[in-house]
Every structure is written in structure tokens, then in C-alpha cells.
Amino acid sequence: MSNTSNFRDAIREARQNALVGPNVIQNALPFLGGGLVLTAVGAWGGLEVISDFGLQTYRATSLPAMILFFVLAFISQRAALKGNNDVALPLLATFSLVSGYTLSFLVELALKTPGVGETGLAIAALSCGITFIAARPIGANLSDEDGFALTKTFQLGLIALLVVMFAQVICMWFGIITPSWMEIGISGIGVLLFVGSAVVDFFVLPRTYEDEQYLSAALSMYLTYVNLFIFILRFLIAVNSRD
């Protein structure tokens, strides 16, 4: 019995030592929630611009907003990785607002699509919440072998998804509209990949970031759930707009 107990203690200790930041996710959650609230505020602001000044004005401002989105993501992540949270926090807050603004067109499209509307937005948001609740115990209890295998699998899947979406944008640039069945397929795969990424986050983040790097963890989780929300909305829009 004593040997068995010592063996279990050794495994438990090894697992604890493998965690760089055992409390990083718990520390990150308030900032994840705050970022999502600011994103909703940014989206509401974009909807107001569309309503008051028209879609053309919004489109004229969305490109600079998209550029600012990537710049802020890069700068804030570097500051957060260095543990410079006093600098990273206002940058991430601004990033969240800008991110919401860039989502306004998709939200507007969802509101105008029959069968989606406000109910669809609520379904997408609720689905993200359910994913978080379900992913936490699964990801936190993955073995190292399973966790690293899943991480690699979903990383490759996300790269493939980015390639497909880039090709889709190029086709749209040349006036080639994606068929509804293909849009449903891309959106459905995107949903599955980001649900998987939500699980992987709970395995990877404590092994990647120290407890003081909670803003980096919050940013990583934020991007997972925002993208999950986007692909759920895209899927609902595609299903309800099919030919």
C-alpha cells in the first residue's frame, strides 16, 4: 500500500511541476470577461455607425479598424508576455473595443437574416458559455500524451482553415461567390475546431504561461471564444440563407 501511495504522490508531483502557471487561467478569467463585455460595446458602437451614417461609412472605417486590431494584438501580447501588465491592460481593453467594432457587419447581417436575428445572437453567445463550462474539466484533466496530440491536431486544423478562408477571400475579390453549401461546411468546421481549441486552452495555457502572465492567457482564450462566436454566427447565417 505504501508503494502505491508513493507512486500516486510522485505522479501528482510530476503533474504539478509540469504546470508553469497553475493559477493562470483563474487569474485570467476576470479579464476575459471584461474583454468580452468591451467587445459587445464595440459591436454596439459599430451598429450605431451603420444605423446613423450608413454601411459605406462603416466600411470606410472598418479597414483602419482591422489594421489597428492586428497592431494592438501584437503589441499587447508582447507587453503581456513581459509581465508589463500596466501597459498591456489598456492596450487589450482598446483591442477588445476595436475587435467588437470589426464584428459589427457580421452582427448586422445576422440581425437582418430571417431565422437568425437576436435569437441567433443569443444562441451563439450561449453556445460559447456552454463550451467554456464543458471544456474546462476536459482540458484540465487531459494526460500529457493526449493533450499534446490534441494540441498538434487542432493547430494543423486551424492552419488549414486559415488557408481555406484566405482562398475564399481571394475568390470573393474576383467576384466568385462561395456556394452556400461550402460556406456551411467551412463554418461548421470552424465551429468544431474552435470548440476543440477551447478544450486545448485549459491544457496548454497553464503549461505555457506563468501566473503573472494572466493577460496573455486571457488574450488567447478571448481569441478562441470570439472566433467560436463568429463561426457559429456564420453557420447560422449560411444555413438560413441557403439556396
N, C-alpha and C positions, 0 to 999 in steps of 0.2 A: 504493500500500500504506500509506503514511504517513497519508493522509487517512482511509482505512478504519480504521486503528488509532486515530486521534484521535477518530473518530466513536464507536467502541466504548467508548473511555475516557470520553467525555462522557456516554454513556448510563449506563455503570456508575456514574459520579459522581452523576448525577441520581437514580438509584435509591437510592444510599446516602444522599443528602441528604433523600430523601423519608421515610426511616426516622427517627422521633423517638427510638426506643429499639431499636437493632439487636440488643441482647443481652437485652431484657426477658423474652422467652419462656424463654431458657436460665436466667435468674436466677429465674424463677417456678416452674420445674419441681419443685424440691425441696419447695416449699410446697404446690404442687398435690398431690403425692404424699402429703405429711403430712396435708393436709386430707382426702383420700380415706380414709386409714387411720383418722383420727379419726371419720369418718362411719361406717365399719364398726363401730367401737367403740360409737358412739351407737346404731346399729341393734341391736347385740347387747344393749345395756342395755335398749332398748325391748322386745325379745323376752323378756328376763328378767322385766320388769314384767308383760307379758301372761301369761307362764307362772306366775308366783308370785302375782299379785294379780288376774288376770282381765282380760278385754277392756274391761269397764266402767271399771275404774280407769285403764287406759291411755287410753281415750277422754276421760276427765275431765281428764287431764294433757296430752293432745295439743293441745288448743286453746290453752292458755297457751304451750305449746312453739312452736306455729305463729306466734303473735303475737311471741314472742321471736325467732324465726327472721327475720322481716321487720325488726324493730328492729335486730338485730345486723348484718344485711346492709347496712342503710342507714348505720349509724354507722361500721362498719368500713370501708366503701367510701370514705366521706368522709375518714376518717383516713388511709387508704392513698393517696388522691389527693393529699393534702397532703404526702405523704412522711413522715408521722409513723408509721413502721413499728413503733416500740416500743409504741405504743398499739394499732395495727391488728392486730399479730400475735396477742396473746392474745384479742382480740375475734373474729378469724377462726377461731382454734382452738375457742373456745366455740361459734361459729356452726356449725362443722363437726360438733361433737358433737350439737348440737340438731337440725341437719339430718338426721343419721342416726336420731335418736330419732323424728322425724316420719315417717320411711320404714318404721318397724318394722311397721306394719299391712300395708303392701303386701308386705313381705318375708314376713311370717307367712302372708298369703294365698297367695303363690307357693309356699311350702313345703307348704301343705295342698292345693294344686291338683294333681290327678293329671296326670302328664305334664310338670309343671314342676319342682317340688321343688328340691333342691340343684343338680341338673344345669342347670335353668333359670337359677338364680342365677349359676352358673359361666359359662354361655353369655352372659348379659348382661354380666358383668364382662369376659370375654374379647373380646366384640364391641367394647366401649369401648376396650380396648387396641389392637385391630386398627385401629379408626377413627383413633386417635391416630397410629399408625405410618403409615397411608396418607394422612392429611390433611396431615401436616407438609410433605412435599415439594410436594404440590399447591398448598396455600395459600401457601407461601413463594415459589413461582415464578409466581404469577398476575401478569399485566400489570395496570397501574393500571385500565385500562378494564374488563377482565373482573372484577377484584377488587371494584371499587366497584359494578358492576352486580350481581354475586352478593350482595354485602352488602345492597343495597337489596331484592333479591328475597327473601332469607331473612328480613329484618326484617319485610317485609309478610306473609310466610307465618307467622311466629311471632305476629304480632298477630292474624291470622285464627284461628290455633289457640287463642289465649287467649280470643277471643270465643266460639268453639265450646265450649270447655271450661267457660266461665262459664255458657253456656246449658245445658250438661249438668248442672252443679251445681244450677241453678235447677229443672230438671226433676226431679232426684232429690229436691230439697226438697219438691216437691209430689207425690212418690210415683210419678213417671213414670220407669220404669227404662229405661235405654238398651238397645236391642236389641243382641245380640251382634255382628251384622254391622257395626253402626255403631261399636261400641267397637273392633272390629278395624280399621276404616277410620281412626278418629281416632288410634289408637295407631300404625298403620303410617305415617300422615302425620307424626306426631310424631317417629318414628324418622328418617325421611328429612330432616326439617327440621333436627334436631339433628346429624345427620351432616354436612349442609351447613354448619351453624354451626361445626362443628369445623374444617372447611376454611377458612372465613372468618376464624376466630380468628387463624390463622397469617398472614393478610394484614393484618388490621385492627390487631391489638394492637401490633406494632412501629411502626405509624403513628399510634398514639393515646397510648401511654404511654412515658415516658422510662425509662431503665434502672433508675432508683431507685424507680420506681413498680411494681416487680415484684409486690407484693402485690395491687394492683388487677388486674393481668393474671392472676394466679393465681386470683383470685375469679371473673373472667369465664370462664376455662377450666373451673374447678370446676363452675360452674353448667351449662355446656354438657354435661359428661360425666355429672353426676348426673342431669340431665334425660334424657339419652340412655339411661342405665341404667333410669330409671323407665319410659320409653315402651317399651323392649324388654321389660321385665317385664310391663307392661300388655298388650302384644301377645301374649306367650306365654300369659298367663293367659286372655285373651279367646279365643284360638284353641283352647285346651284346655278351655274351659268353654262353648263354643258349643252352642246347642240342637240 
